[in-house]
Amino acid sequence: MKYKQWVLTTLFLFSLVSLSNHILLAQKNYTQYVDPLIGTGGHGHTYPGAVLPHGMVQLSPDTRLDGWDGCGGYHYSDNYIYGFTHTHLSGTGVSDYGDILLMPMTGEPTPDNKVYGSKFSHANEKANAGFYSVKLEDENILAELTTTTRVGLHRYTFSGSEKNNVILDLKHRDEVIESSLKIINIRTIAGLRRSKAWATNQYVYFVIEFSKPFINAGFWRNDTLLSPDIKDINNAKNIKAFFEFENETVMAKVAISAVSIEGAQNNLAKELPGWDFEKTKAAAENIWNRELGRIDVESNDEKKLRTFYTALYHTAIVPNINQDVDGQYRSRDNQIHTATGFTNYSVFSLWDTYRGAHPLYTIIDRERTLDYIRSFLIQYRQGGRLPVWELSSNETDCMIGYHSVPVIVDAYMKGINGFDTTLALEAMKKSATWNHLGLPALMDHGLLEMDDEHESVSKTLEYAYD
């Protein structure tokens, strides 16, 4: 009891200090110390593109299609960009995402990514919190990216070519279960990409609106160009398209949804109705400054500040919001539900985060911590289990243990208890006692022996903690 009172008192004082300094800290530019390129080399598996705190869109270049060091879609040692996609994972050891690829090119359009892609140099690349830009060297095109929570904003500046095209590739990276594409009008297209990788049934509906009308367009199915009369393709596994523009500068807004095309349209209308790239970029920077201002560090050593705030930045790009602006989301039962009174989240890599990241969130981000736990319980109610390693409303069962439990308990012990505690206890008991991965043997004789279950020592330790 004394420990709990001490924790609550400490958190109360921390909150008072945070509130008293809120206005002062909000004026400081923390984003100047964030370098999203940190972690993109070696085995870091991060991505450098534009994302808001816990954003549903992660808009970033893809330089690598496969392999362990391609999990984030980008590796610093590469010098070729295939395109810019709207979902990415950060720091994971398994590959997924890389959905809805756009890529500008000049000349005759092609579905071949070795042709529509381009070489690039880090000397002509910029990465900041909420913004990314790069010069595509093969055709001298400047690509700039920024984002809202659910909408990615592209700005492409061509160099005066007569044929300025934007390629859309729905086949890129993962195995496609089904995809569709339709032209709504001469500025707007929409579709679906449903794919199978780490998440075995991932839905990404999308709407793309261009800043100017396209003067020509074409669809490829299985890399074969179709008749110009075709404006709608359904139930295909390899759809690509091109859209040609007269103007040297073209912007594209890409909104996504796991629910429906209408959900993506609503996200676009609510979050990014206009075309002011600089205003959107500035808003993203302001949002990041408020997020990073949760912790104020003073130092004369800019290298240490860069290390700290880039690390803090990486803690704030996951978990990701997993619902449309109207609260609708696709749940673990593959049905559409509406979040009421909380924000639904996804990408719970709990084996990676229960020791350090989630305890940090209980101190600096209590509101989201409560929503994480409510998301856990929704997954239990609608999918029958607390998450182990949940991704895009799919349970991957990656790694060991059942680490939703310590996350819930840690939050509760720190006074974050505005959730259904009766349901939480029921869910935690099920995680600890069901017939899964050696748990019956553990309950029978208190540990896992080699003959009970593979990884017996590691699982005994993880289960003991949980």
C-alpha positions in Angstrom: 0.0 0.0 0.0 2.8 2.4 0.8 4.4 1.6 -2.6 1.1 2.4 -4.4 0.7 5.7 -2.4 4.3 6.7 -3.3 3.7 5.9 -7.0 0.5 7.9 -7.1 2.1 10.9 -5.2 5.1 10.8 -7.6 2.8 10.7 -10.7 0.6 13.5 -9.2 3.7 15.8 -8.7 5.0 14.9 -12.1 1.6 15.9 -13.7 1.7 19.2 -11.8 5.2 20.0 -13.1 4.2 19.0 -16.6 1.1 21.2 -16.5 2.9 24.2 -15.1 5.6 23.9 -17.8 3.2 23.0 -20.7 3.0 26.5 -22.3 6.8 27.0 -21.9 7.7 23.6 -23.3 5.3 23.9 -26.2 7.4 26.8 -27.6 10.6 24.7 -27.8 11.6 23.0 -31.0 12.2 19.4 -30.0 11.9 18.2 -33.6 15.2 19.7 -34.5 16.8 16.8 -32.5 14.9 14.0 -34.3 16.7 12.1 -37.0 14.4 9.5 -38.5 17.3 8.0 -40.5 18.7 6.7 -37.2 18.0 3.0 -37.1 17.6 2.6 -40.9 21.1 1.0 -41.2 22.5 -2.1 -39.6 19.7 -4.2 -38.2 17.6 -1.3 -36.9 14.6 -2.0 -39.2 13.2 1.5 -38.9 11.8 3.7 -41.7 12.6 7.4 -42.4 9.2 8.7 -43.8 6.4 10.9 -42.6 4.2 9.8 -39.7 2.3 11.5 -36.9 2.4 10.2 -33.3 0.7 6.8 -33.4 -0.6 7.6 -36.9 -2.5 5.2 -39.0 -0.5 6.3 -42.1 3.2 5.8 -42.2 4.3 7.3 -45.6 7.8 6.3 -46.4 10.1 5.2 -49.3 10.6 1.5 -50.0 14.1 0.6 -51.1 14.1 -3.2 -50.3 11.4 -5.8 -51.2 12.4 -8.7 -49.0 15.0 -10.1 -46.5 15.3 -9.6 -42.8 16.8 -6.1 -43.1 14.0 -5.1 -45.3 11.3 -5.4 -42.6 10.8 -1.7 -42.5 10.9 -1.4 -46.3 14.0 0.8 -46.3 17.7 0.2 -45.7 20.3 3.0 -45.5 22.8 1.0 -47.6 20.4 1.0 -50.6 20.4 3.5 -53.4 17.2 2.7 -55.3 13.7 3.6 -54.4 10.8 1.5 -55.7 8.2 3.9 -54.6 6.4 5.4 -51.6 4.0 3.3 -49.6 1.5 4.2 -46.8 2.0 1.6 -44.1 5.3 0.6 -42.4 6.5 -1.3 -39.4 9.3 0.0 -37.1 11.8 -2.1 -35.4 10.2 -5.5 -36.1 11.9 -8.7 -37.0 9.3 -9.9 -39.5 8.2 -8.1 -42.7 4.8 -6.8 -43.4 3.0 -3.7 -44.6 4.2 -1.6 -47.6 0.7 -1.0 -48.9 -0.5 1.3 -51.7 2.6 2.3 -53.7 2.8 5.5 -55.6 5.8 6.5 -57.7 6.3 9.4 -60.1 8.1 8.8 -63.4 8.6 10.4 -66.8 8.4 8.9 -70.2 6.4 5.9 -71.3 4.7 4.4 -68.2 5.6 0.8 -67.2 4.5 -1.7 -64.6 8.1 -2.8 -64.1 9.4 -1.6 -60.8 13.0 -1.8 -62.0 12.1 0.9 -64.6 9.5 3.1 -62.8 11.8 3.2 -59.7 14.8 5.5 -59.4 18.2 5.8 -58.0 18.7 8.3 -55.2 21.5 9.7 -53.0 21.4 10.5 -49.3 23.0 13.9 -50.2 19.6 14.8 -51.7 17.4 13.3 -49.0 15.8 15.0 -46.0 14.0 13.3 -43.1 12.3 15.2 -40.2 9.5 14.4 -37.9 6.4 14.4 -40.1 8.3 15.2 -43.4 10.4 13.4 -45.9 11.9 14.5 -49.3 14.2 13.0 -51.9 15.5 13.8 -55.4 14.8 10.9 -57.7 17.9 11.0 -59.8 17.0 9.0 -62.8 14.4 11.6 -64.0 15.2 14.6 -61.8 12.0 14.5 -59.8 11.6 16.0 -56.3 9.3 13.9 -54.1 8.1 15.4 -50.9 5.9 13.7 -48.3 4.0 14.8 -45.2 0.9 13.4 -43.4 -2.1 13.7 -41.2 -3.1 10.8 -39.0 -5.0 8.9 -41.7 -4.0 10.7 -44.9 -0.6 10.8 -46.7 0.2 13.9 -48.8 2.6 13.7 -51.7 4.1 16.6 -53.8 6.0 15.7 -56.9 7.9 18.3 -58.9 8.8 17.2 -62.3 11.5 18.7 -64.5 9.5 19.7 -67.5 9.0 16.4 -69.3 6.1 16.0 -71.7 5.0 12.8 -70.0 4.6 13.1 -66.3 3.2 10.0 -64.8 2.3 8.7 -61.4 2.4 4.9 -61.0 0.1 3.0 -58.6 1.3 -0.5 -57.7 -1.1 -2.7 -55.7 1.1 -5.8 -56.2 4.1 -4.4 -54.3 5.7 -6.6 -51.6 3.2 -8.9 -49.8 1.1 -11.7 -51.3 -2.2 -10.2 -52.5 -5.4 -12.1 -51.7 -7.6 -9.7 -53.6 -7.4 -6.1 -54.9 -9.7 -3.7 -56.8 -9.3 -0.3 -58.4 -11.8 2.1 -60.0 -11.7 5.6 -61.4 -14.3 7.8 -59.7 -13.6 10.9 -61.7 -10.6 12.6 -63.5 -9.0 13.4 -60.2 -10.0 10.6 -57.9 -9.5 6.8 -57.8 -10.3 4.3 -55.1 -9.9 0.6 -54.3 -8.9 -2.2 -51.9 -5.7 -4.1 -51.2 -6.2 -7.3 -49.1 -3.0 -9.1 -48.4 -1.3 -12.0 -46.6 2.0 -11.8 -44.8 2.7 -11.7 -41.1 -0.9 -10.5 -40.7 -2.7 -13.2 -42.7 -5.8 -11.1 -43.6 -5.0 -7.4 -43.8 -7.5 -4.9 -45.4 -6.5 -1.6 -46.8 -9.2 0.4 -48.6 -7.9 3.6 -50.1 -9.0 6.8 -51.9 -6.4 8.8 -53.9 -7.2 12.4 -55.0 -4.9 14.3 -57.3 -4.5 18.1 -57.2 -5.0 18.3 -60.9 -7.0 16.2 -63.5 -5.1 13.4 -65.2 -5.1 13.7 -69.0 -4.5 10.0 -69.5 -4.8 6.8 -67.5 -4.3 3.1 -67.9 -4.7 -0.2 -65.9 -2.4 -3.2 -66.0 -3.7 -6.7 -65.0 -0.9 -9.2 -64.5 1.4 -6.5 -66.1 -0.7 -6.5 -69.3 -2.1 -3.1 -70.4 -5.9 -3.2 -70.6 -8.2 -1.4 -72.9 -8.5 2.4 -72.2 -12.2 1.9 -71.8 -11.7 -0.1 -68.6 -12.2 2.1 -65.6 -12.9 -0.6 -62.9 -11.1 -3.8 -61.9 -12.3 -6.2 -59.2 -11.1 -9.5 -57.6 -7.6 -9.3 -59.1 -4.2 -10.1 -57.5 -1.9 -8.0 -59.7 -3.3 -4.5 -60.5 -1.1 -1.6 -61.4 -2.0 1.7 -63.1 -0.6 4.9 -64.4 -2.0 8.5 -64.4 -0.5 11.2 -66.7 -0.4 14.9 -65.9 0.4 18.0 -67.9 1.6 20.2 -65.0 5.1 20.1 -63.5 3.9 19.9 -59.9 1.3 17.4 -58.9 0.1 16.5 -55.4 -1.8 13.4 -54.3 -3.7 12.8 -51.1 -4.0 9.1 -50.1 -6.5 8.2 -47.3 -6.7 4.7 -46.0 -9.2 2.7 -44.0 -9.6 -1.0 -42.9 -13.3 -0.6 -43.1 -14.4 0.6 -46.5 -13.8 3.1 -49.4 -16.4 5.3 -47.8 -14.4 5.2 -44.6 -11.3 6.3 -46.5 -13.3 9.1 -48.2 -14.6 10.3 -44.8 -11.1 10.3 -43.4 -9.9 12.4 -46.3 -12.7 14.9 -46.1 -12.3 15.3 -42.3 -8.5 15.4 -42.0 -7.2 17.0 -45.2 -9.8 18.8 -47.2 -7.4 21.3 -48.8 -4.1 21.3 -50.7 -1.7 23.4 -48.6 1.4 21.2 -48.4 3.4 23.7 -46.3 0.6 24.1 -43.8 0.1 20.4 -43.5 3.9 20.0 -43.0 3.9 22.7 -40.3 1.0 21.2 -38.5 2.8 17.8 -38.4 5.9 19.5 -36.9 3.7 21.3 -34.3 2.0 18.0 -33.3 5.4 16.3 -32.9 6.7 19.2 -30.8 3.8 18.7 -28.4 4.3 15.0 -28.3 8.1 15.2 -27.7 7.5 17.9 -25.1 6.2 15.3 -22.7 9.9 15.1 -21.6 12.1 18.2 -21.5 15.8 17.4 -21.5 18.4 20.1 -21.2 22.0 19.6 -22.4 24.7 21.4 -24.2 25.6 18.2 -26.1 23.4 18.1 -29.2 24.5 14.5 -30.0 22.9 13.4 -26.7 19.8 15.4 -27.4 19.6 13.8 -30.9 19.9 10.4 -29.4 17.3 11.0 -26.7 14.6 12.7 -28.8 15.0 10.3 -31.7 14.6 7.4 -29.3 11.5 9.1 -27.8 10.2 9.7 -31.4 10.5 6.0 -32.1 8.5 5.1 -29.0 5.7 7.4 -30.3 5.2 6.0 -33.8 3.7 2.8 -32.5 1.1 1.4 -31.5 -1.0 2.8 -34.3 -4.5 4.2 -34.4 -6.7 1.5 -35.9 -10.1 3.3 -36.6 -11.6 5.8 -38.9 -12.5 9.3 -37.9 -16.1 8.1 -37.2 -14.8 5.4 -34.8 -15.4 2.4 -37.1 -12.7 -0.3 -37.1 -12.2 -3.9 -38.3 -11.8 -6.1 -35.3 -10.2 -9.5 -34.5 -13.5 -11.2 -35.5 -13.1 -9.6 -39.0 -16.4 -7.6 -38.4 -16.9 -3.9 -38.4 -17.4 -2.3 -35.0 -17.5 1.3 -33.6 -15.3 2.5 -30.8 -17.2 4.3 -28.2 -15.5 6.4 -25.5 -12.0 5.3 -26.5 -9.5 5.2 -29.4 -8.8 1.7 -30.9 -5.1 0.8 -31.5 -3.2 -1.9 -33.3 0.4 -3.2 -33.6 1.0 -4.5 -30.1 4.4 -6.1 -30.2 4.1 -6.9 -26.5 7.1 -9.2 -26.1 9.2 -6.3 -27.3 7.5 -3.5 -25.3 6.2 -4.8 -22.0 9.5 -4.3 -20.2 10.3 -0.7 -21.2 8.0 1.0 -23.6 4.7 0.4 -21.8 6.0 1.3 -18.4 7.2 4.5 -20.0 3.8 5.2 -21.4 2.2 4.8 -18.0 4.3 7.8 -16.9 4.2 10.1 -19.9 1.1 9.1 -21.8 -1.5 7.8 -19.3 -4.5 8.6 -21.6 -3.2 6.4 -24.4 -2.2 3.7 -22.0 -5.9 3.5 -20.9 -6.9 3.2 -24.6 -4.3 0.5 -25.1 -5.9 -1.6 -22.4 -9.4 -0.9 -23.6 -8.1 -2.1 -27.1 -6.8 -5.3 -25.4 -10.1 -5.9 -23.8 -12.0 -5.3 -27.0 -9.8 -7.8 -28.7 -10.5 -10.3 -26.0 -14.3 -9.7 -26.2 -14.4 -9.8 -30.0 -11.6 -12.2 -30.7 -11.6 -14.4 -27.6 -8.0 -13.6 -26.6 -5.9 -10.9 -25.2 -3.2 -9.9 -27.8 0.1 -11.6 -27.8 1.6 -9.9 -30.9 -1.4 -8.3 -32.7 -1.0 -6.7 -36.1 -3.7 -5.0 -38.2 -6.5 -6.9 -36.2 -4.7 -10.2 -36.8 -3.0 -12.3 -34.0 0.4 -13.4 -35.2 1.2 -15.4 -32.1 4.8 -14.2 -32.5 7.3 -14.7 -29.6 6.4 -16.1 -26.2 4.6 -15.3 -23.0 1.3 -13.5 -22.6 2.5 -10.0 -22.0 -0.8 -8.1 -22.1 -1.1 -9.2 -18.5 1.9 -7.2 -17.0 0.9 -4.2 -19.1 -2.6 -4.2 -17.6 -1.3 -4.8 -14.0 1.4 -2.2 -14.2 -1.1 0.4 -15.4 -3.6 -0.6 -12.7 -1.0 -0.3 -9.9 -0.2 3.2 -11.1 -3.8 4.3 -10.9 -4.8 3.9 -14.5 -7.9 1.9 -13.8 -10.7 3.4 -15.9 -11.4 0.1 -17.7 -13.6 -2.9 -17.0 -11.5 -4.6 -14.3 -13.8 -7.6 -14.0 -13.5 -8.3 -17.7 -9.7 -7.7 -17.4 -9.3 -10.2 -14.6 -11.4 -12.8 -16.6 -9.2 -12.2 -19.7 -5.9 -12.4 -17.7 -7.0 -15.7 -16.1 -7.7 -17.1 -19.6 -4.3 -16.0 -20.8 -2.7 -17.8 -17.9 -4.6 -21.0 -17.9 -5.7 -22.0 -21.4 -4.4 -25.1 -23.3 -1.7 -23.3 -25.3 2.1 -23.5 -25.7 2.9 -25.6 -22.6 0.7 -23.9 -20.1 -1.0 -27.1 -18.9 2.4 -28.6 -18.0 3.3 -25.4 -16.2 0.2 -25.5 -14.2 0.8 -29.2 -13.4 4.3 -29.1 -12.1 5.4 -25.4 -11.9 7.8 -25.3 -14.8 8.3 -26.5 -18.4 10.7 -29.3 -19.0 12.4 -30.1 -22.3 9.9 -32.9 -23.0 6.9 -30.6 -22.3 7.5 -27.8 -24.8 10.2 -26.4 -27.0 11.9 -23.2 -25.7 11.1 -24.6 -22.3 13.5 -22.4 -20.2 12.6 -19.2 -22.0 8.9 -19.9 -21.7 9.1 -20.8 -18.0 10.8 -17.5 -17.4 8.3 -15.5 -19.4 5.3 -17.3 -17.9 6.7 -16.8 -14.4 6.9 -13.0 -15.0 3.4 -12.9 -16.5 
